[in-house]
Amino acid sequence: MVQNTRFEVRSSGGGVGAFVEGLDLSLGVSDDARDMLRAALGDHGVLFFRGQDLSPEAHLAFAERFGAINVNRFFKAVDGHPGIAEVRKEPDQQANIGGGWHTDHSYDEAPALGSILVARETPASGGDTLFANMYTAYETLSDGLKATLDGLSAVHSSRHVFGANSRHKQEGRDFGDRFGNEAAATQDAVHPIVIRHPISGRKALYVNPGFTLRVDGWTEAESAPLLGMLYAHAARPEHTYRFQWAPGSIAFWDNRATWHYAVNDYHGARRLMHRITIEGERVAA
Ligand code: SIN
């Protein structure tokens, strides 16, 4: 594994993320390389790799270097690999998975650390993923608003996204066989609106349009103006980076430091990604 320990981490040049160059992930990573990647993930929020030839087994082995695998409750799994969730859109489907700003698993008491998404099949054009930086989203708020947010928590839930009465069903968006197990969508969690990132120690904004319902102790109507302002601020272009995929590309993101958004601009083409999610820990202010 000696030949697989020298690599470079180069900032994306956008508002979030870095490219990792010089690693062949199919060979596995040494403890030193793993520790450096973990630190880089904490610093940059998302790590991008290009041109990787990773079997499902090697994908799982790489993910396990960072923690236990979270077996997704709601996504269809890759055949023979319950630990790998399929993120798929067929040419005849309209709805895509992840087509709005969100961070995964904020509805869990101990939200997942992050995910490693491998591109298997990509459209000839389109199907990019946007990422946003929740460190700079927090740091660029006024001191007055930071002081207010520091004392607040928010309620997150899986029910309105994966449950029997989900918003996408009410809006007529059909995910067919791609989501299931809606009776398991019972998770609600309360987390501080500003967390201390478990790896970097930096403060990060921890609310997201996908799963956050309201400020704890406030009604949804009372919460909407504040959350709406924070969402618009966090999604400003200077906090974001747009990643273009090709088969063999990988994005390894940290849910506590970033949001992501899968752009749905490739109707009529197929896009197939394999996602492994890694368990995390309780988040705290
Ligand atoms: C997701 O939200 O996990 C999917 C992201 C993507 O397909 O780009």
Residues whose N, C-alpha, C, O or C-beta is under 5 A from the ligand:
A	BS01	SIN	V87 I97 G98 T129 A262 M273
